[in-house]
Amino acid sequence: MTPNQTLNGRYRIIGSLGEGGMADVYLAHDLILNRNVAVKLLRFDLQNDDKTIQRFQREALSTTELVHPNIVSVYDVGTDNGLHYLVMEYVDGTDLKQYIKTHFPIPYQQVVDIMEQILSGVATAHAHDIIHRDLKPQNVLMDKNGNAKISDFGVALAQEEQTLTQTNAVVGSVHYLSPEQARGHLATKRSDIYSLGIILYEMLTGRVPFEGENAVSIAIKHYQNQIPYVRDFDPRIPQALENVVLKATAKNPFDRYNNVTEMATDLSTALSVKRADEKRFVAPSVTDQTIIADASVFESASKDVAEIKAISQKKTQTPETKPSVKKRRNRHPLRKKIAIFFGLLVLFVSGIAIAFYLSFPKVVTIPNVTGMTQIQATETLKNHDLKVGRITKTGSQKVAYKRVVETLPTKKKQVQAGVTVNIVMSEGPNSYVVGNYIGSSYTQVAKHLRAKGFKVQRDVVQTTQFDRGKIIYQSVVPDQVVVPRVTTIRFSVAN
């Protein structure tokens, strides 16, 4: 595509934003809604691949429901003269890969803040059963305010069938590839968690954990080699923060976090002084294997000793020696009773200690549910053993309509399990400057305004001066400042 070319008479190409293994991305201007957008065009050599096209369309459509402040919004999907394209929110900034290079070393608190944004976005995707499969810093965009937005949801799924030999398409991703994906297995939500752990590793160290001569050698390291310790690179990194990396990148998927929300909860307290004495995380399956190996050695040794003892007794034991053994066993009955008494005492004291420990209320951290729908936020809070209280509303310039603005008590605060948390929902912007919609498509404008909280009404007018479906009159004049949730805009639409 070249500048000034237009897709479907709506998206005018401004210039190239980058090229990928599967698609090329362009900056474009939406002529109807008067805003800049990012247009992703399926690569020319894939335009006739039916399977790739089906995946591209299906997954792109599925991601349109992922409305979250930390996910790049998908606006439109279409074709123009056989060119398959995807229209997305344009993020004016850079990607996380370049951000790390420019800002490293990044303060630990800022690392946690950025990572929490990414985790929040992935949690929403996983709640919709959408697995990214290609999480990497290049797919996390950073705007000029330092906000993170995940891109390429769904499109990454179309790369499933590509092999490691297609280095142009995969080499950028293999550094963040989970061990199970490296073995050719299907990716799961825990595969995304592994990739998130590698991203966190890179933010803390400024580098990826594994390098190699080619993609295959790097993939092999992911399922054979232990992830290097970030504290070996920087001993000042808190052990609790390193543990988040270690647990997320465990070789066995079942040793990782059960879900992204659990990882976010652990990360939220990783800089707390209360966790200053935390021990280094060791994956349970690694520990279990060690125990099993040790047990087998002891069992083998025990059998050898038992066999030797049995042979010795068989050769030397006589009828005369048997009574002496029996007599020796009954020699100290008082000692046996004392041992039993102390054993029962230990059990009794242990029981009291356990009961005393269990009597303390469980402490949980209030999760970050900002940007979620009421249903998503309610489910997340319940999963953290918290109750949902009053739902109130407020205007917000930053948080979308019908999305969570904040919770009371606020996020990251530690409270007792079972505490009631109130949710504050957004009613959209407190004020909005009405645009000039004359000549624009009613369908697109109405959708845009309703998302802002406006009530929209339509009158159909017979005319030949405007194309069918175009707006010929609007009840609220352009540039007027109004409050969306209490404003109704009536349009006259050409038929």
C-alpha positions, 0 to 999 in steps of 0.5 A: 500500500502507498500513501493516499490509497483508500480502503473501501472508501473509508481508510486513507493510508498515511504511511507504514508502521511496520512489517511482520511475519504475517501482516503489514501495519499502516497508519491510516485515517478514518474518513467517517469518524475523523480519527487515525487508526492502525490498519493491518493488511494480511501479507500478499503471499497469504492472501490466497491461503484459505485456511489463514484467511479463515483464521484471520477473520474468525479470530479478528471478529472474536477479539472485537469483544475484548474491550479493555483499557490495556488491549488495543481495540479492534474496530473493523474487519473487511476486504477490499479488492481481495485484500484482507484487513483489520482496523485497530486503535492507533497507539501513538508511542512505541512497543515495550521492546523498544521501551525497555531498551530506551528506559533500562534499568526500569525502577522495580515499581514501574516494572510491576505497574506495567506488568499489572496492566499487561496481566489485566488485559490478558486476564480479560482475554482468558475470561473470553477463552482467547489465548494470545499464543504470541505474547512478547514485548513487540506485541505490547504497545506503550503510549506516551503516558506509559500505559500498556496495550496488548496487540495482535490478539487472535492474529497470533493464533493464525501463526499456529501452523508455522514451523520453526524453520520459517525464521522470518515469522517465528524468530521474534517469538521463539524467545518467549515460547513455552516449553510445551509449544516448543515441543509442538503441543497446543498452547494453553492459558498457562502457555501465555503465563510462561510468556508473561514470565519471560516478559517480566524477566526481560523488564528486570534484566534488559535481556531475554533468558536464552539466546542461540544460533537459530530458532531451534536451538533457542526453543530447545533451551526453553524446555531443557534449561533452567531459566537464569535467576534474575537476582544473579544479574541484579542482586537488589531485585527482591526475592519475591519478585524473582519468584514471580518469574520462576513460578510463571516460567516453570517447565511443567505447566501445572507448576505455574500459576493457575491463572493470570489473576493469581499471578497478578495477585502474587506480583502485587505484593512482590515489593512488600517488606513483609515478603523480604525473607521469602525463600527462592521458589522451587517448582513442586514437580522438581522437588517431587522428582528429587524426593522420589529419587532419594526415596528409591535409594533409601528403599534399595538400601533398606532392602539390602540391609534387611536381606543381610540381616535375615541371612545372618539371623537364619545362620546364627539363630538357635532355639536357645537365643529366642527367649533372650530376645523376647525377654529383652523386649519386655525389659523396659515397659515404663520407658515404652509408656513414657514414649507413648505419653509424650507422643500423644502430648506432641499430637495434642499440642500440634492440634492446638497450634493448628487450631490457633493458626486456622483461627486467624482470618485469611488475608487477601489483596484486592485485585485491580478490576479497573476497566472490567465490566460489572460481571467480570469485576464481580467474578474476579472479586469473588474468586479472591474470596471477597464480597461485592457490595454497592454498585455506584456510578460516576462520570469518567474522562478516562474509563469507558461507559459501563466499565469499572472506575475503581473499587472501595476499598481500593486495589492492592489493599490487603483485607480480610477474606469475606470483606465487602468491596463496593464497585464504582462504574463509569457513566462515560465522559462528564462532557463531550464535544459534538462533532459535525456528522453531516454526510457521514454514515448514520450506522457508524456514527450512531454506534460511536455515540451510543458507546459514549453514552448518548441516546440516538434517534433517527428520522428517515427522509426521502432525498436524492441529494445524499446517498442512502444512509447518510446523515443530512441533519443533526439536532445538536449543533457541531462543537457544542459541549454536552453530557452524553448520558443525559443527551439525546441526538436526533438525526435525519437520514437519507433514504 
